[in-house]
Amino acid sequence: MIPVNIINRYIFKEFLPPFGISLFFLTFVFLMTRIPDITNMVVNYNADITAILMMIMYTLPRFLEFTIPMSVMISVLLTFMRMSGENEIVALKSAGLSLYRLLPPVLVFCMLGTLLTLWITIFGVSWGKLAIKQKTVAMARSSIDLALQERQFNSQLKDIMMYVSHVDMKTKDLTDVFIEDRTVQGMTRISVAPRGKLIRSHNDSVYTIRLYSGMINQVDITDKTVSTIHFGHYDINIDLAAMQQGPGRIQKDLDERSLMDLLRFIRSGIQDKNQMSEALMVLHEKFSVPFACFAMGLLAFPLGVQSLSLRRSSGFGTGVLCLLVYYFFLAAGWSAGETGYFPPVLGMWLPNLVMGAAGIYLLRRNAREKPVKMPAIVTRSVRRVQNRCMKMMRHDMSA
């Protein structure tokens, strides 16, 4: 009889190749979603390659937060599907080993995935998101073009918020311009104009936004007065060099706070119920997503040795389908928790409980030689996901 430790080491080593391949492929696919933004920054805002690489690096933790649990499940699923297809599971059962004896390498592998994802969610995600915001602000203050993104409220420039419906990057013509100017202490100027133009002076750090046929609503907080001014044209001068010398403090969103900072924020006694619910959801998400490695790994183990119908289908497609179900539950829990009437802890941990319970149920059935036949709709969905993944892979390879 083969010693159990040798079998455990063999199974654990089999997890590593599919995990590495899945992690690389899924992370690459997630990064492809950033290509339009990156192209826009290069073409329209003249961002250099160093800035682009830094932005990609800052984005990676957010992607890895999800691709690591996905890769853990897919690697466990593919490994046991291969072993089942080559009758290795049958041979091990014939040698007197039950499925429970094959569980330790799965648990160890899932624990390593959980620890890695936990490190990323606690330290990497908040760091990456905050670094992206700081880098964007720095780029906007070095080139005002980046702060003129269409149909967005842009507040990267200190004390100035702008909204532009359309920007012609060649002529620098602006359409439907809204500017809130707080550069003068105690004074707020809100300028609205149907059109404008960005003018660059001889000084590379000074820009002028010239507005046409608009109006200014001026609020003097000190004197508590409000005035309205109509103009034919009006110039707003922006000195980027002065803004770089006084960058100000960047306001952190909840998901940009570190763990300790988030805990201090929660303990500070928030009066807004919705804000408290959102903070608690962000906190629980930092731990629930890493522990999805355990939930998805426990589900992938019995699925890998389940039935012949699954062996004929794609393991990658099966894994992606299960992950879509998991993240559907996670998104539903987040939406319900935002209302404040659904417990945040339940909304963030319910997907793990559902998937983990399903995995334990399937494992017990398989250990008793009572496999559960998957419904036809599930197998058809798996085949559709498989075909879609194959088309994506062929498209990426041809590109």
N, C-alpha and C positions, 0 to 999 in steps of 0.2 A: 504494500500500500504506500502511495506517495505521501510523504509528510505534508501536513496542512500548511506549514510555513512556506514551503517551496511553491505550493499552489497559490498562496496569497501573494507572494512576490511576483509570480508569473502574471497573475491577473492585474496587479497594480502596474507593472511595466506595460501591459497591453493598453492601459488607459492613456498613457502619455502621448503616443503619436496622434491618435484622433483628437485629443484635447488641444495639442499644439496647432494642428491644421484647422480645427473648428475655430479656435480663438483668433488665428490670423485671418481667416476668411470672413468671419462675422465682424471683426473690428474693421477690416478693409471695407466691407459693405456699409457699415455705419459711417465711416469717414467719407465715402462717396456722396453722402447726403450733404456734406459741407462744400463740395466742389463748386456749386453755384455761388455761394458766398465768397469763397476764395477767388474765383474767377472775377467776380465783381470788384473785389478789393484790388486785384492786380491791374485790371483794365481801366477802371474808373478812378481809383484813388491812388494809383502808383505805389502800392505797398511793396516793399522789397522782400526778397526771399527769406531773409532772417525773420522778419515780422510774421510771414506766413507760417514758417516752421514753428515758431513759438506759439502761434494760435492753435496749430494742430496739436502740439504737445499739451497745451492747456486743456484741450477738448478730450484727450484720450481717457482721463480718469472717469468722466461721465459715461463714456462708451463702455469701458471695461467693467463698470459697475453692473452692467447687464450682460455683457458678452461672456464673462467668466462663468456665472451660473448656467448660461445657455450651453457653453462648451463642456462644462462638467456633466450635464445631463446627456448631451449628444455622445460624448466619449464613453460613458457607462453604457448607454443604449447600444451603440455600435459594437462595442467590445463583446457584450453578451449575445447580441444577435449573430455575430460572426462565430462565436463559440457554439451557439446552438445550431447554426447552419452546418458547421463542420463536425457535429455530434460530440463535441468536447464536453458539453453539459451532461449528455447521456452517459458518457464514459465515467465522469466524476460521480454521477449518481450510482452507477454500477459498482463503483469502488466503495460505496457506503457513505458518501458525503451528501448531506442534504443542502438545500439552498441556503439555510441559515449558516452553514459552515463557510459559505462563499461570501457572506456579508461583510466580514471585517475589512478586506481591502476596499470595498465600496465606501464604508464609513470613514476610513482613514483618508481616502481620496477626497470625499466630500468635505471632511474637516479642513483639509489643506485649502480647498477652494473657498470655504467659508472664511478662513483666517485671512486669505489674500484679498477677498472681496471686502471683508470688514476693514482692513487697513485702508483700502481705497475709498470706501464710503466715509470713514471717519476723518481721514487726513487728505486724501487726494481730490475728492469731488469738490469740497468747499474751497480748497486751495486753487483748483483749476478754474472754477467759475469766477472767483474773485480776481484771479490773475487775468482772465479774459476781459473783465470789465476794466481793470486798471490799464491793460494794454490798449484797449479800444479808446479809452480816454486820452492816453498818451499820444496815440496816433491822430486822434481828432484835434488835439492841441498843437500838433506839429503840421497838420494839413486840415484846413477847415472843410475840405471836400468830403471827408469821412463823416462829418457831422451833418451833412446835407442829404442824408438818405431819404428816399421818397416814402411818403405816407407813414412816417414814424415820428413820434415825439422824441427828439434827440436832445439829451441833456448832458452830453459829454463835456461841453464847454462850461467852465465855471460861471455860475450865476446867469447863464443864458440857456433858454430852452427854445428850440426851433421845430417847426413843422412845415414841411414843403410838400405839396401835392405832386409836383413833377419838377425834375431837374434835367436840363439839357447840358450834359457834361462837356459838349464841344463849345457851345456859345455861353455857358454859365447863366442861361436864362432860367428864372424861377417862376413857378406858377402856384397861386394860392398860398401865400406865405403867412405864417403866424410866428411871431417872435415875442417871447417874454424876457425882458431885460431887467435884471436885478443888480447890475454892476454898481449903481449908485446906492449907497446905504440909506435905508429908510424910504426908498422910492422904487416903485414897480411900474414899468412901462410895458404895455401890451400893444404891439404894432400888428396891424392886419392890412394886407394888400393883395389885390388879385394877381399882381405880377411884380417881379423884381429882377435884380441882376447882381451877380457876385463879381466884384472888381478887386483885382490885386494891385497894390501900390508898388512903388519902387522898393520899399522895404519888404523883404520876403515874409516877415512875420506879421504884417498889418494887412487886414482885409477890410473891404467895405461892402456892406450889403445895401444896395440902393433899391428902395421900394417906390412904386408908382401908384398914384391915385388911391391912397389908403387912408387909414385913420389910426390915431394913437389914443388909447385909454391910459391915463396916467393917474396912479394912486400914490398920494403922499401919506405914508403911515404916520410920520411925525406930526404933521398938521391936520391929519385926518380929512384930507380933501381929495376930490376926484375931478378930473378935467378930461375933456375930449377934444382932440385936435385933428382936423382934416388937412391933408397935404397933397400937393401935386407930385412931389418926390421928396424922399427923406432918406438920409444916409445914416447907417449904423456902423461905426468903426469898431473892429475887433482886433485887439493886440494880443496875438498868441504868445509872444515872449513874456508879457506880463502875467499871463495865465499860467505859464509853465513855472514861473518863480513862485507862485502861490497856488499850488494844485488843489488845496482844500482837502477835506475829508470825504472819502467816497462812502455813500450810504450803502450798507450791506443788506442784501435780501436775506431771508431766512435760510435758504439753501446755500448761501455763501458764508455762513457763520461756522466757525469751528465747533466741535462738540461742547467744549467748556463754555464758549461764548453763548451757544444756544441754550445750554442748561441755565446759565445766569439770566438769560432773557426770559425763560419760562418762570424761573423763581422770583423774578422781579415783581410779579403780581400784575398780569395783563388784564385790563378791564374789558377789552374787546373780546367777546366770545369767539367770533370767527377767527381772529388773529391767534388766539390761544389754541384753537383746534388745528390751524395750519402749522403752528410751531410744533405741536405734539406729533402731528403726522410726519413732519420732516425728521423729527427725532426718532420715531419708530421706524421710519423708512431706512435710516442708516443701519439698523440692525436686522430688519425683516428681509431685506433684499439679499444680504450675505447668507442668511440661513435658508434661503431658497435653494442653495446648493444641496442641503440635506434633503429637503422636500422633493426636489426634482430628481436627485440621485436615487432616493428610495422608490420613486415611481418608475424611473428608467430601468432599474434592476429587474423587476418582474416582467416589465414589458419586453425586455430583451430576450427572455426565455419563454415568452408567453405562448403564442400560437403560430401555426404555419402561415396563417393569413398575414401576420405582421412580418414574418421572415421574408415573404415575397415582395414586400413593399420596401420603400427606402427608409432606412433608419434615420437619415438626416431629416427627411420630410416628417416622420413621426415626431422627432424631437422638436422641430419647429412648430408643429401643430400644438403640442402640449405646452410649449412656451407661450404661444399666442393665447391659449386659454388662461394660463397663469397671469400674464400681464393684462388680460381683459379683467380678471378679478381684481388685480391691483389698481387698475384705472377706475373701476367701479367703486372700490373702497375709498379711493382718494376723492372722487366726486361726492360720495355720500358723506365723507368726513368733513368736507369743506362747509357743509351746511351747519355744522355744530350740533346736529341732532343725532349723529351716529358716532359712537365711540371711536376715536382715532386709533386706539390700540387694536380694536377689532378690524377696522378697515385695512390696516397695514399688515396684520398677521393672518387674516382669514385665508388668503390665497395659499400660504404655507400650510395651514391646517387642512385645507381641502385636498391639496396635492399630496401632502404627507399621509393623510388618512387613506386616500385612494391607493397610494403605493403600498402601505401596510396591508390593506385588504387584498390586493393582488398578490403580494408576496405570500400571505398565509394560504390563499387558494392554490397557488402554484406549488407551495411546499407540500400540500396535501394531494397533489396530482389532480387538482380540480381547476384547470385553467379556465378563465373567463373569456368567452368568445366576444371579440369586439364587434359592435354593431356595424352593419354595412355602410351606414353614413360616415362612420369614422374612417373605415378603410378607403372609401372613395375620397374623403377629404385629404387623407394622407397622400394618395396618388396625385391629387391636384397640387398639393404643396410640393411634392417631389418634382412634378413637371415644371412648376414655376421656378423652383430652385435651379433645375437643369438649364432652363432658358436664360436665367440670370447669369449662370456660370459661363454659358456659351457666349452671351453678349459681352461679358467682361473680358473673356479670352480674345474675342475678335477685336474688341476696342484696343 
